[in-house]
Amino acid sequence: MAGKVFFSVTMSLDGFIAPEERMDDPDVQRGAQWMELQQWIFPQRFLRENLKLGEGGEEGRDNDIVRETFERTGVSVMGKRMFDAGEHAWPDEAPFHTPVFVVTHTKRDPWERPGGTTFRFVNDGIEPALDQAREAARDRDVRIAVGGATILEYLNAGLIDEFTIALSPVLFGTGIRLFEGVDAGRVALEPVRAEPTQRVTHLTYAVRER
């Protein structure tokens, strides 16, 4: 049985998943905003172990959700922009530990990293990338990784089964909105679960065609 296609992101209370990139806005300021948005996840024990940040960390429902998301993921799909940002930022042992399919116009041989992550580059669009990802994932789930533009492409194409938002109690005012440009005439949502924790509220929705 084929797994689900899903995404999971952290979102500010006013609807942004990343700070806005502006020439007059220093990288350090955007970095501070991003860290504030993601502050719920970095103390979690599972993430610290996965990124080799040292022993210890918090345990509880947030930690369980981070672990469950990792364990359900058989393959990740991402856009070229995310790959370009991560190629130099990820450690040698990239944090995915699965095949990763990169949607891009750039031709490149597979890039194998220690720890089970192999990046493969797909040049003919989001659907062929997903077809390859599903085949590689077998009965596990395919995660569409941020950035937002790639997620929105898959959502508008009717290729997302489910998603989870960790709603963080911070305000950005401006930034990158995940649902900017969503085809609201096609996409309908069915609430699945709402789990408040001390740090964020985890909202899960099934995606239906309207």
Phi, psi and chi 1 to 4 in degrees:
 res  aa     phi    psi   chi1   chi2   chi3   chi4
   1 MET       -  131.6 -179.4  177.9  177.0      -
   2 ALA   -69.8  145.5      -      -      -      -
   3 GLY   -79.7 -176.8      -      -      -      -
   4 LYS   -88.8  158.7  -66.6 -180.0  178.9  179.3
   5 VAL  -105.5  123.4  179.6      -      -      -
   6 PHE  -143.4  167.1   80.0  103.1      -      -
   7 PHE  -138.7  158.6   66.6   85.3      -      -
   8 SER  -141.5  130.8   58.3      -      -      -
   9 VAL  -138.9  163.1  -62.1      -      -      -
  10 THR  -102.6  136.3  -57.8      -      -      -
  11 MET  -131.2  141.7 -179.4 -179.5  -72.2      -
  12 SER   -70.7  163.1   69.9      -      -      -
  13 LEU   -62.8  -25.1 -160.9   58.1      -      -
  14 ASP   -99.9   17.7   51.9  -11.5      -      -
  15 GLY    97.2   15.5      -      -      -      -
  16 PHE  -108.3  143.8  -59.6   99.3      -      -
  17 ILE  -108.7   -5.4   60.8  169.3      -      -
  18 ALA  -162.1  154.5      -      -      -      -
  19 PRO   -66.3  154.7  -15.2   27.8      -      -
  20 GLU   -73.3  137.1 -175.2  176.6   12.9      -
  21 GLU   -89.7  116.3  -65.9 -173.7    8.5      -
  22 ARG  -132.3  148.0  -58.6 -162.4  -49.1  -94.2
  23 MET   -63.4  -31.1  -65.7  -61.5  -66.8      -
  24 ASP   -91.9    8.4   61.3  -17.2      -      -
  25 ASP  -112.6  108.7 -172.7   12.7      -      -
  26 PRO   -59.9  148.4  -16.4   27.0      -      -
  27 ASP   -55.9  -34.8  -72.5  -17.3      -      -
  28 VAL   -64.8  -35.0   63.6      -      -      -
  29 GLN   -69.4  -43.9 -178.6  174.8  -25.3      -
  30 ARG   -63.4  -38.6  -67.7 -160.9  -56.3  -88.8
  31 GLY   -62.1  -39.4      -      -      -      -
  32 ALA   -66.4  -40.1      -      -      -      -
  33 GLN   -63.4  -44.8  -80.0 -172.9  -63.0      -
  34 TRP   -63.1  -41.0 -171.6   82.9      -      -
  35 MET   -64.5  -37.8  -71.1  -66.5  -69.0      -
  36 GLU   -64.5  -41.2 -176.2 -178.7   15.1      -
  37 LEU   -61.8  -41.7 -179.9   68.6      -      -
  38 GLN   -94.6   11.8  -58.6  -71.9  -12.0      -
  39 GLN   -63.4  -19.4   63.8 -176.7  -20.2      -
  40 TRP   -70.1  -29.5   72.7  -85.3      -      -
  41 ILE   -91.0  -30.8 -161.8  170.2      -      -
  42 PHE   -66.4  -29.6  -72.2  109.5      -      -
  43 PRO   -77.1   -7.2  -14.0   29.3      -      -
  44 GLN   -71.0  135.7  -56.0  -50.3  -41.5      -
  45 ARG   -58.1  -44.1 -176.8 -176.3 -174.0   95.1
  46 PHE   -63.0  -43.4 -176.8   85.0      -      -
  47 LEU   -63.5  -43.2 -175.8   81.6      -      -
  48 ARG   -60.5  -40.8  -69.2 -178.1   58.2   79.6
  49 GLU   -68.0  -42.5  -68.9  174.6  -11.0      -
  50 ASN   -64.7  -38.1 -173.1   38.3      -      -
  51 LEU   -91.3    2.0  -63.9 -178.7      -      -
  52 LYS    56.5   48.6  -60.3 -169.8  179.6  -20.7
  53 LEU   -92.6    2.3  -62.5  176.5      -      -
  54 GLY   116.6  171.7      -      -      -      -
  55 GLU   -78.0  167.7  -62.1 -179.5   -4.4      -
  56 GLY    85.1 -169.7      -      -      -      -
  57 GLY   121.0  168.5      -      -      -      -
  58 GLU   -80.3  147.8  -64.4 -179.4    3.6      -
  59 GLU  -123.5  153.4  -62.9 -172.5   35.0      -
  60 GLY   147.2 -164.4      -      -      -      -
  61 ARG   -66.3  -38.9 -174.1   59.0 -172.5  140.1
  62 ASP   -59.2  -45.5  -76.0  -30.1      -      -
  63 ASN   -62.5  -40.4 -173.1   64.3      -      -
  64 ASP   -60.9  -41.8  -69.1  -16.3      -      -
  65 ILE   -66.8  -40.5  -72.5  171.3      -      -
  66 VAL   -60.0  -45.1  175.8      -      -      -
  67 ARG   -66.5  -43.3 -174.8 -175.2   66.0 -106.1
  68 GLU   -63.0  -39.1  -70.7  163.4    5.8      -
  69 THR   -63.7  -43.3  -59.6      -      -      -
  70 PHE   -64.4  -43.3  179.2   86.2      -      -
  71 GLU   -72.2  -27.5  -70.0  176.3  -12.6      -
  72 ARG   -80.0  -16.5   71.2 -177.2  -74.5 -166.5
  73 THR   -84.6  115.3  -58.1      -      -      -
  74 GLY   -92.6  -28.1      -      -      -      -
  75 VAL  -151.3  147.5  170.5      -      -      -
  76 SER  -114.6  150.4  -68.5      -      -      -
  77 VAL  -124.5  134.0  176.2      -      -      -
  78 MET  -142.0  165.2   68.2  178.8   59.6      -
  79 GLY   -87.0  167.7      -      -      -      -
  80 LYS   -64.3  -34.5  178.9   65.7  160.1   48.4
  81 ARG   -63.5  -43.2 -173.0  172.8 -179.3  179.4
  82 MET   -65.7  -40.7  178.6  179.5  176.2      -
  83 PHE   -62.3  -44.6  173.3   79.8      -      -
  84 ASP   -59.6  -40.9  -73.6  -14.7      -      -
  85 ALA   -68.1  -36.8      -      -      -      -
  86 GLY   -84.9  -22.9      -      -      -      -
  87 GLU   -54.9  -38.7 -176.8  175.6    9.3      -
  88 HIS   -97.4  -11.6  -56.2  -68.6      -      -
  89 ALA   -97.2  -32.3      -      -      -      -
  90 TRP   -67.5  149.4  -66.2  -43.5      -      -
  91 PRO   -68.3  170.0   24.7  -32.6      -      -
  92 ASP   -53.3  -41.4  -74.6  -17.1      -      -
  93 GLU   -89.9   89.4 -172.8  173.7  -46.1      -
  94 ALA   -57.0  150.0      -      -      -      -
  95 PRO   -78.4    5.0   28.1  -34.6      -      -
  96 PHE   -86.6  -44.5  -57.1   95.9      -      -
  97 HIS    59.7   30.5  -53.5  -70.9      -      -
  98 THR  -147.4  170.6   67.7      -      -      -
  99 PRO   -62.6  145.5  -19.5   31.3      -      -
 100 VAL  -129.7  127.0  178.5      -      -      -
 101 PHE  -104.4  124.8  -69.4   87.0      -      -
 102 VAL  -105.0  120.7 -178.3      -      -      -
 103 VAL   -82.3  116.7 -178.0      -      -      -
 104 THR  -157.1  163.4  176.0      -      -      -
 105 HIS   -97.4   -3.5  -63.8  -64.0      -      -
 106 THR   -87.8  129.7  -57.7      -      -      -
 107 LYS   -85.9  132.1  -65.3 -174.0 -179.3  -63.2
 108 ARG  -159.8  144.3  178.5  170.1  169.2  175.2
 109 ASP   -69.2  155.1  -68.7  -26.1      -      -
 110 PRO   -54.0  144.4  -26.2   35.5      -      -
 111 TRP  -117.0  108.6 -173.0   42.6      -      -
 112 GLU   -96.2  132.3 -173.2  172.8  -12.8      -
 113 ARG  -117.2  157.8  -51.1  -55.0  -62.1  147.4
 114 PRO   -60.4  151.0  -20.4   31.2      -      -
 115 GLY    90.2    7.8      -      -      -      -
 116 GLY    97.6    5.4      -      -      -      -
 117 THR   -95.5  124.1  -58.8      -      -      -
 118 THR  -126.4  122.8  -60.4      -      -      -
 119 PHE   -89.7  128.3  -64.8   91.8      -      -
 120 ARG  -121.1  140.7  -59.2 -176.3 -175.8  -81.4
 121 PHE  -109.9  123.1  -58.1   87.7      -      -
 122 VAL  -112.2  124.2 -177.3      -      -      -
 123 ASN  -105.1    3.2  -54.6  127.5      -      -
 124 ASP  -120.5   28.2   44.4    0.2      -      -
 125 GLY   109.6  174.4      -      -      -      -
 126 ILE   -71.7  -34.9   62.5  170.7      -      -
 127 GLU   -70.8  -45.9  -66.5 -166.2   38.2      -
 128 PRO   -59.7  -36.4  -27.6   37.2      -      -
 129 ALA   -62.0  -42.8      -      -      -      -
 130 LEU   -68.3  -38.6 -177.2   56.8      -      -
 131 ASP   -58.9  -44.8  -70.4  -19.0      -      -
 132 GLN   -66.2  -38.3  -66.5 -179.3   46.9      -
 133 ALA   -65.4  -43.3      -      -      -      -
 134 ARG   -61.5  -41.6  -78.3  178.2  165.4  141.5
 135 GLU   -63.4  -41.5 -176.2  175.9   -5.6      -
 136 ALA   -70.9  -32.8      -      -      -      -
 137 ALA   -76.3  -22.8      -      -      -      -
 138 ARG    58.7 -115.0  -61.4 -174.8  179.9  179.7
 139 ASP   -97.2    6.4   59.3  -13.1      -      -
 140 ARG   -92.4  175.1  -65.2  176.0   70.5 -169.1
 141 ASP   -88.1  156.3  -66.7  -18.9      -      -
 142 VAL  -106.6  125.6  174.7      -      -      -
 143 ARG  -103.2  126.5 -178.4 -179.6 -174.8 -176.8
 144 ILE   -87.5  112.8  -50.4  -59.6      -      -
 145 ALA   -83.7  153.7      -      -      -      -
 146 VAL   -62.9  149.5  -68.7      -      -      -
 147 GLY   -83.0  170.6      -      -      -      -
 148 GLY   -63.0  -33.8      -      -      -      -
 149 ALA   -63.9  -41.1      -      -      -      -
 150 THR   -68.2  -43.1  -58.3      -      -      -
 151 ILE   -57.9  -45.4  -72.3  174.9      -      -
 152 LEU   -63.7  -38.0 -166.6   63.7      -      -
 153 GLU   -59.6  -46.9  -80.7 -169.1   83.4      -
 154 TYR   -67.8  -37.9  -82.2  102.1      -      -
 155 LEU   -64.8  -47.2 -171.7   61.3      -      -
 156 ASN   -68.3  -24.0  -77.9  -19.6      -      -
 157 ALA   -83.5   -0.3      -      -      -      -
 158 GLY    73.9   28.3      -      -      -      -
 159 LEU  -107.6    3.0  -62.2  172.1      -      -
 160 ILE  -100.6  131.8  -61.0  -69.9      -      -
 161 ASP   -92.3  -32.9  -61.0  -50.0      -      -
 162 GLU  -161.4  151.5 -177.8  179.3  -77.4      -
 163 PHE  -149.7  158.1   65.6   84.8      -      -
 164 THR  -127.5  133.3  -63.2      -      -      -
 165 ILE  -113.6  127.0  -68.4  172.1      -      -
 166 ALA   -91.1  104.7      -      -      -      -
 167 LEU   -83.8  112.6 -166.3   61.5      -      -
 168 SER   -97.6  138.1 -179.1      -      -      -
 169 PRO   -80.2   60.2   30.4  -34.8      -      -
 170 VAL  -131.5  158.2  -61.2      -      -      -
 171 LEU  -121.1  133.0  -60.6  171.3      -      -
 172 PHE  -101.1  -36.6  -87.2   15.4      -      -
 173 GLY    83.7  -50.3      -      -      -      -
 174 THR  -138.3  165.6   62.4      -      -      -
 175 GLY   152.6 -158.3      -      -      -      -
 176 ILE   -98.5  118.1  -63.0  172.3      -      -
 177 ARG   -90.9  131.0  -69.4 -172.9 -177.2  -85.7
 178 LEU   -63.1  -42.5  174.1   60.7      -      -
 179 PHE   -96.5   14.1  -63.3  114.2      -      -
 180 GLU   -67.4  114.4 -171.1   77.4   41.5      -
 181 GLY    93.9    9.3      -      -      -      -
 182 VAL   -66.1  144.3   69.7      -      -      -
 183 ASP   -83.6   82.5 -173.6   -8.9      -      -
 184 ALA   -65.6  -20.4      -      -      -      -
 185 GLY   -75.2  -13.7      -      -      -      -
 186 ARG  -110.8  -32.5  177.7  174.4 -175.9  178.0
 187 VAL   -98.1  123.0  177.3      -      -      -
 188 ALA  -119.8  150.6      -      -      -      -
 189 LEU  -119.8  144.0  -56.0  179.6      -      -
 190 GLU  -122.2  116.2  177.9 -177.6  -43.0      -
 191 PRO   -60.1  134.4  -21.0   32.6      -      -
 192 VAL  -110.0  -45.1  173.9      -      -      -
 193 ARG  -162.2  144.3 -173.8  167.3   52.8 -107.2
 194 ALA  -131.8  120.9      -      -      -      -
 195 GLU  -127.1  100.9  -67.5 -171.8   69.0      -
 196 PRO   -78.8  137.7   26.7  -30.6      -      -
 197 THR  -122.6 -175.5   67.5      -      -      -
 198 GLN   -68.0  -25.7 -168.7  169.8   15.5      -
 199 ARG  -103.3  -39.6  -67.4 -178.3  179.2  -87.5
 200 VAL  -144.9  175.2  -67.3      -      -      -
 201 THR  -117.6  123.0  -60.4      -      -      -
 202 HIS   -92.2  117.3  -59.9  -84.1      -      -
 203 LEU  -113.1  123.6  -56.7  171.3      -      -
 204 THR  -117.3  134.0  -58.7      -      -      -
 205 TYR  -131.6  140.0  -62.4   90.7      -      -
 206 ALA   -86.5  145.2      -      -      -      -
 207 VAL  -102.8  129.4 -178.7      -      -      -
 208 ARG  -123.7  151.0  -56.0  -75.4 -176.9 -104.5
 209 GLU   -81.0  129.7 -172.1  165.9   -5.7      -
 210 ARG   -73.7      - -170.8 -180.0  -65.1  -82.3
